[in-house]
Amino acid sequence: GGDTTALSIAKANGNGGIFVIGYAWKLAWNLCSSDIVKLCNYYNVPKLMYESNNLGDEIAGHYKRNHKMKAKGFYTSDNKKDRIYKSAYFIDRVTFLEDNSIGNKTYMSQMRKYNSKSSTNHEKYGHDDAPDSFALLLQNKGWI
């Protein structure tokens, strides 16, 4: 329950491999925006992409005003569950990077629990923020 904000970052290694590192905060997006900017700067992410369905340009304005960072929203009209299920194909085809931060541990915990073979009732688990962030990353890259 409660607000969780998730961030997924992908990098290609030049040999056809894809690395993904993700972070999740048990906070609303605006309360962890400084952490997001630090991570985007660290990983050389030039523009933050976000799902804008409920907030429109509010997030882009926040990042521009408060962090001098480019951000672009995109509207999704597809079914979130379907998008997450489509992304499951890629889970074993990318290398997830892990660090010791709380944000990364939260992200990886959501990914493991949501995509566990023993987790047949995803609605009961409820925390789909990291899997949805991963799916949206793949969708924006044109992979799903």
C-alpha positions in Angstrom: 0.0 0.0 0.0 0.9 3.7 -0.2 2.8 5.6 -2.9 5.8 4.0 -4.4 7.9 5.6 -7.1 10.1 3.4 -9.3 12.9 4.2 -11.7 14.4 1.8 -14.3 17.6 2.6 -16.2 18.9 0.5 -19.1 22.4 0.6 -20.6 23.7 -1.5 -23.5 27.2 -3.0 -23.1 28.2 -2.8 -26.8 28.1 -6.6 -27.2 24.4 -6.9 -27.4 23.9 -7.2 -23.7 21.5 -5.0 -21.7 22.0 -4.0 -18.1 19.2 -2.7 -16.0 19.4 -1.1 -12.6 16.3 0.0 -10.8 15.3 1.9 -7.7 12.0 2.2 -5.8 11.1 4.6 -3.0 8.1 4.2 -0.7 7.4 7.9 -1.4 5.4 10.0 -3.9 7.4 11.1 -6.9 8.0 14.6 -5.7 9.5 13.5 -2.4 12.3 11.5 -4.1 13.0 13.7 -7.1 16.4 14.8 -5.8 17.4 11.1 -5.5 16.2 10.4 -9.0 18.2 13.4 -10.4 21.3 12.2 -8.6 20.9 8.7 -10.1 20.1 10.0 -13.6 23.3 12.2 -13.4 25.3 9.3 -12.1 24.1 7.0 -14.9 24.3 9.7 -17.6 20.5 9.7 -18.3 20.0 12.8 -20.5 16.2 12.9 -20.1 13.8 11.4 -17.6 10.7 9.7 -19.2 7.6 9.2 -17.1 4.0 8.1 -17.4 2.0 11.2 -17.5 -1.6 9.8 -17.4 -2.7 11.6 -14.3 -0.2 14.5 -14.0 0.3 15.8 -17.5 3.3 18.2 -17.7 3.4 18.8 -13.9 6.4 16.4 -13.4 8.3 17.8 -16.4 7.8 21.3 -15.0 9.0 20.2 -11.6 12.2 18.7 -12.9 12.9 21.7 -15.1 12.3 24.3 -12.4 13.8 22.5 -9.4 16.5 20.4 -11.0 17.3 21.9 -14.4 16.7 18.4 -15.9 14.9 17.5 -19.0 11.8 15.3 -18.5 9.2 14.1 -20.9 5.8 12.5 -20.1 4.1 10.0 -22.2 0.5 8.8 -22.1 -0.2 5.1 -21.8 -3.5 3.6 -22.9 -2.6 0.0 -22.8 -3.5 -2.4 -20.0 -0.9 -2.3 -17.3 -1.1 -6.0 -16.4 -0.7 -6.9 -20.1 2.3 -4.6 -20.4 3.9 -6.2 -17.3 3.3 -9.7 -18.6 4.8 -8.9 -21.9 7.9 -7.5 -20.2 8.4 -10.8 -18.3 9.9 -12.3 -21.4 12.9 -10.0 -20.9 13.6 -10.6 -17.2 16.0 -13.5 -18.0 17.4 -11.7 -21.0 18.8 -8.7 -19.3 21.3 -8.4 -16.5 19.9 -6.7 -13.4 22.5 -4.8 -11.5 22.2 -4.7 -7.7 23.8 -2.4 -5.1 23.4 -2.1 -1.4 21.0 0.9 -1.4 17.6 0.6 0.1 16.0 1.9 -3.2 17.6 -0.9 -5.2 16.7 -3.5 -2.7 13.1 -2.4 -2.7 13.1 -2.4 -6.5 14.6 -5.9 -6.8 12.3 -7.2 -4.0 9.2 -6.1 -6.0 10.6 -7.6 -9.2 11.3 -10.9 -7.6 8.0 -11.1 -5.7 5.8 -10.0 -8.6 7.5 -12.2 -11.1 8.0 -15.3 -8.9 6.6 -18.6 -10.3 5.0 -19.1 -6.9 3.2 -15.7 -7.1 0.1 -16.6 -9.1 -2.1 -13.9 -7.6 -0.4 -10.6 -8.5 -3.4 -8.5 -7.3 -2.8 -10.0 -3.8 0.8 -9.0 -3.9 -0.1 -5.5 -5.1 3.4 -3.9 -5.5 3.7 -3.6 -9.3 5.6 -0.3 -9.4 9.0 -1.8 -10.2 7.6 -4.3 -12.7 5.6 -1.6 -14.4 8.6 0.8 -14.5 10.6 -2.0 -16.1 7.8 -2.6 -18.6 7.5 1.1 -19.4 11.3 1.2 -20.0 11.0 -1.7 -22.5 8.0 0.0 -24.1 9.8 3.3 -24.5 12.8 1.5 -26.1 10.4 -0.2 -28.5 11.2 -3.7 -27.2 7.6 -4.5 -26.3 
